[in-house]
Amino acid sequence: MDLKDSLKAIADRVSKLKEQIGTEEATKNAFIMPFLQALGYDVFNPVEVVPEFTADIGLKKGEKIDYAIIKDGVPAILIECKHWAQDLNLHDGQLLRYFHVSQAKFGLLTNGVSYRFFSDLVQQNKMDEKPFLEFDITEINDGQLEELKKFHKSSFDVDSIVNTASDLKYTNELKQLIKQELINPSVDFVKYFARQVYPSIVTAKVLDQFTSLTKKSIQQHISDLITERLKTALTKEGESNKESALNELTPKEGTKIVTTDDELEAFMIVKSILRRNVDVKRLAYRDAQSYFAVLLDDNNRKTVCRLYFSMTSDKKSVTVFGENKKEMKFDIGSLEDIFDLSDELMQSVAWYDNQN
């Protein structure tokens, strides 16, 4: 099992078991130790992974940190663990104190769900205030996974990680600042853009006006980007399946069933909506003379929706099958209107899955 699969298994365990985990020790055993194992470390080898590692802090002797990963006889990573429900923002100071008196180059603060990796990129031998790598194990993305792979026992190299950690740290901080400005633009941010387009002095009244305009412009631009990317994805998916689709669309001799371009495009829109909650490989379609059906698991008893597209007029409607297969009919003016049915479509799939 590769690292990605191992982390997915741990994420599934976290989602299923966390409400039953009542102590910090149980969090370690159920979530954090499997995580360290996924990184290739033998958690039962006290020479490699030292539990309750002693870190004397000034006059305080015998202070202990939860784990230390040892490389070449010296601590390489100090790990401070908390109960899964604990807010990690309340505990990074404890790891900082341990880090200061240790030879370790990296510190990990985790509650088994959120993982924060620290180093001393700003000032040597003093742990940075902000992590250079942070992720939620239930939502880890490919970029974070690639950075995490550097901590795997088979490829762990201090210099290699440090060389990229600085860029990663500042990139993450810049992303957070950009995110904050996009959600709630600051005065300086608004002034910068207002001065580019407003021909006179930016007064308080003008600034107030442009704060609203800036928010609106950002939202519209993001919406345009999403729409454009979605169209591109649908086009690529359509092109990749064009040959097989054409074969399927070719009417068999003696049949009146013809799958139209609109039906096929609508099917791809439904897939793009549901792919957030279900593997698109589970979605299939079957065409009939009077309707076009989208099925879950290619099963007629799991009809998600039916498309009724007239070949002689512009009239179109979609019937979504909800709880207990209750039929909900919606008239649509264009294929893009199917996006307005996202909630109903996802609820349909969720209901079928809950029956298993």
N, C-alpha and C positions, 0 to 999 in steps of 0.2 A: 504493500500500500504506500503510495507516494504521499508527500507532505500535504498536498491539497486535499486528498481523500481523508487523511488522518484528521485534519482540522475540521473537515465537514462532519466527521463522525463525532468529534468532541462538541461541535456546535449543536448537533442534534441532541446530544446528551444534556448539554446545558439547558436547552429549551424544554426538555422533558422533565428534568430532575430538579432544577434549581429551587422550585417552590418547596421541595422536600428537604433541602439542605439547610440545616439550622445552625451550624457552627462553622467557624473558620477552619477547624481541622478537617471537617467533612468536605469543605470547599477544596482544600488541598488535595485530598485523596481522590475526589470525584472528578475534578476539573484540571487542576494545575499539574499534578504529577503526570497524567496522561499527555498533557501539553509538552512537558519536558521530554517524555518518552518519544513523542512525535518528532522532536528535534534530534533524536538519536542518542540521548543521554540515558545511562543506566541509573535510574533513580534508586535502585537497591544496592548500588556500589558506593559505599561511604567514602571511597577515595576519589570518586568522580563527582558525585553529588552529595554534598555534606549538609545534612539537616541540622538545624539549630547551630549554625556557624557562629563561633564566638568572635565578637568585634568589640574590643575594649575602647571606650570613648572617654578620653581624659581620665578623670579619677574614678569613673564608673567602670568597674571590672566585671567581666563575665556577661556583658551585653550580647544578646544573640539575635541573629537575623534568621529568617525561616530556612533559606537554602543558599548555598554557594556552589557554583559550578567551578570545578578546579581544572586548570589546564597547566601542564608542566609543573605541577606541584604548588601553584599559587592560584588564588581566587581570580577568576576571569569575569564572572557575572554574579552579582549579589541579587537575591530575589526576596522581596518583601511581599507577603501574602495577606489578604484580607478576606473577610466573608463576602460572598458574591453580591450582597445587597449594599455593601459599604460604598460610600462616595470616596473615590480615590483622592479627590482634591484635599481631603482632610488628613492625608497620611504621607504625602511626599516628603515632608520635613524629616520624618523618621529615617527614611532611606538615605536622605542627604547626609545625615550625621554618620551613618554607617560607612557611606561611600568615602567620606573624608579621611577616615583612618585606615582604609583598606588599599591594597594594591590593585583591586579590580578596576577595570576600565569601563565597565558597563553596569548599570543598575536596572533592575526590572521591578516595577510595582504593578501588582495585578490582584484582581478579585476573582479571577477565573473566567470573567466575561470580557472585561476591558484590560488591555495590556499596554503598558507604557515603558518604553526603553529610554534610558538616560545615559549621558556620558559627560565628559568635562571639556566640551568644545570651546566654551567661552573663556574659562580660567582653569588652568591645569590643576588637577587634584581637588577641584571643587565641582560637585555635581551641578549641572545646569538646572535652572529653574523649570525649563520646559523640555519635554521629551522630544527626541528627534524622530521617534517612530511610535505611533499610537494607533491601535485598532480595536474594534469590537469583534470577538472571534465569531460571532453569529453573522457578521456583515463584512468580513475581510474581503478586500478586492484584490485583483491580480497584482497591482503595483505594490501593495503592502505585503503580499505573499512573497514577491521576489526579494524584497528587503529582508523579510524574516528568514528566507532560505540561507542568508549569510551567517545566521546564528546556528545553523545545523552543525552538529559535531563533525560531520565529514568535510565541511568547507569553512569552518570557523577560522577566521584570520583577523586579528585585531586591527592591523594596519589597513587592510582592505575595507573593513567596516568604517573605521574612522575617516578614511579618505572620502567616502561618499556621505557620511552622516551629517557633515556640516551643511552641504547643499540641501540634503533632505530636510534638515531642521528648519532652515530659513525658507525653503519652499513651502513647507507646511504652515509656517507662521504667516507667510504672505498670502497663502490660500485662505486662511482664516480671516485676515484683514479684508481681503477682497470680498469674501462671503458676507462679512459684516457690513461693508459699504454697499453691497448690492441689496441687502435687506433693509438697512437703515442708513442711508448716505449721510455722512458727516457734513458740517458746514464747509470745511475746506474742500471736500470732494465736490459738493454742489457748486461752490464758487468757481472752481477750476473750469467746469463745463459751461457755467453761465457766462463767464467772461469770453468764452470762445464764440458765443452766438448772440449775446445781448449787446447792443451797440452803445449803451450808456453805462453810467455808474450802477453797480449792483447794490442797491439799498436793501434795508431789512425787508421791505415789502416785496421787492423783486426776488430776494433770496427765498422768502417763504413760498412764492409762486414757483420758483425753479426747483425747490425741494420736492414738491408734488410732481412737477413735470419730469424730474430726473427719475423718481421712483417709477412713474408710468412708462417712461422710455425704456428703462432697464427691463421691466416686466414684459413689454412688447418685444424687445430684442430677444430675450430668452425664449419666449413663445415662438418667435420666428425660427430660431435655431433648432428648437425641438421639432417643429413641423418639417423643416428642411431635412433634418437627419432622418426623421421617420420616413419621409418620401424616398430618400436615398436608400434606406434599408429595404423598403418594400420593393423598390425597383430592382435592387441587386438580388433579392430573394426571388422575385419574379423571373429574372433573367436566368438564374441558376437552375430554376425548375421548369424553364420554358419548354425544353424538349420533352420531358416526361409529361408536363401538363398538356402539351399539344396532343400527345398520344392518348391521354385520358379524355381530352375534349373531342376527339374524333368520334362522331356518332357511329355506333355499330349498325350494320346492315339490318334494316327492319325495325329500328327503334326511332322514336321521335324525340328522345332526350338529347338536348344540346346544351352543354355548359358554356355560358357566355363569359366574356371578359369581365363584365361587371360582377358576376357571381364569384369569379376567381379572385378579383381584387378585394371584394368584400370579405372573402375567406381569409385573405392575408391581413386585413385590418383586424378581424376578430383574433387572429393569432397574435398580432402585435399587442393587443390589449391584454390577452390572457397569459402571455409569456412571463409576466411578472409573478404569477402565482402557480403556473403549471408548466411542465416540460412540453414544448410545442410538438414534440414527437407523439404526444398522446392525442393530438387533435387531428381529425380527419373529416372528409366531407363525402356525402353521397347525394347525387343529383336525381331528381324525379321529374316527371313531366310538369307537375304543378308547383314544386318548390325545390329549394336547394338547402340541404340540412348540414349543420356543423355538429359533429359527434365527438364525445369524449371516449377515448379508448376504442374508437371505431366500432362502437356499440350502439345499435338502434335504440336501446333502452336508456341511453344516456345522451339524448338529444339536447344540446346546449341552446341552439336556436334554429329557426328556419327562415330562409330568405324567400320572399315572394316578389320577384321582379318580373313585371310584365314585358313581353317581347314586342308588344304592339303599342305601348304607351310609356310615358315616363313614370308611371305609378309604381312606387316601391314601398314595401313594408317588411318589418322584421318581427317575428314572434319569438320571444325568449321564454324558455321553460324554467320556472323558478321552483320554489319549495313545493314538494309533492307534485312536481311536474305541472304546476299551474301555468297556463299560457298567458303571456302578456304581449299584446300586439302594439307595435309602434309604427306609425307612418313616418317615412323619412323622405326628405326632399333631395338628398344627395348621399353618396357613399360616406362622406365625411361625418354625416350625422350619426353614424354607427358609434363613433367615439363617445357620443353623449350617453350611450347605453353601457358604458364600462362597468359601472357598479352592478347592474342587473346581470351582465354576462359573468362577472367574477362570482357573484352570489350563486348563480346556477351551477358552476363547476364545484364550488365549495359544498353545495348541498349534496351533489352526487358523491363527492369524496367522503363526506360525513356518514353516508349510508354504508360504507365498507367496514 
